[in-house]
Amino acid sequence: MTPTTKAHWQMHLCVLLWGFTAILGKAITLPAMALVVWRMALVTGALLLVPRVWRGLRALPPRLVAIYAGIGALVALHWLTFYGAIKLANASVAVTCIALATVFVPLVEPWVTGKKFQARELLLGVAAVPGVALVVGGVPGGMRAGIVVGTISAVLVALFGALQKRYVERADPLTVTCVELGAGGLFLALCTPLLPWFGSPLVLPGLRDGMLLVILALACTLLPFALSLVALRHMSAFSAQLAVNLEPIYAIVLAMLLLGEQRELGGMFYAGVAIILAGVFVHPLLSRQPPHKPDPSTLGAAESKSLD
């Protein structure tokens, strides 16, 4: 097996593992706030066991620490709203909403990074509006709140992804992820009184939830993050982006197979999903610039991996 072929298999394994994050979010019975704080704490604790992370932390200037901590607060809010959407609706709805991040990128990125506004990218986002309408019409009324919260999560990932691009190459990805998730978990814990809808972070998980949290943090966060760092060395930017764009498809299929969510959702929902995901795949093809490889620290911190 050539290094390139091996890298493709590694990346698709990463995408499959990332797809399980939504499934585990539904399976874990903790409120969204406790789930996210525990996940961030477990991932941060594991990263602090890596000597490379400590070397990176010592080399980080205070200004960058503050910047990454601020980005980490956005990551925390992104995760909180993502898992909040799962609790309010289901995994398929939440993943579909996160795919809308591609719609918000053309609006957010020029403002954050100074990148030239691209009208064709905005038109691609507008083309997703019928898909959104079908998704809303294809879910039960009780799940509509989940769509609203999931859409907020998509806006947050577009914002944090744009900031990540601006500062991504200034530090080691493992170190950046450690600072962001550590600061993000602390931020959420301090902001709990302002976010009562998402529950308390002080809920202790039972044995079942504790085991699922460890799987979520290690097998579905750290393992694919580390594996993707290896795989990206041997993949073209286009191939890597195409692979990670499959994540919502993997997650929705897993939700159908493991959770039977197709019984809760109508045909209109899946038609809307097809339109939205078509935009996700067409976006890099229509871009005037050659695609960039996915940002490693974004792969470690964002539930949406499809930002390019």
DAPERA-V85882 format. One record per helix or strand of 3 or more residues. SS is the DSSP state (a for helix, b for strand). FROM is the first residue (numbers start at 0). LEN is the number of residues. If there is no record, write none. Layout:
# DAPERA-V85882
SS;FROM;LEN
SS;FROM;LEN
This chain:
# DAPERA-V85882
a;2;25
a;31;16
a;50;9
a;61;27
a;90;9
a;100;13
a;118;9
a;128;9
a;140;30
a;172;22
a;195;3
a;206;28
a;236;8
a;246;13
a;260;3
a;266;20
a;295;6
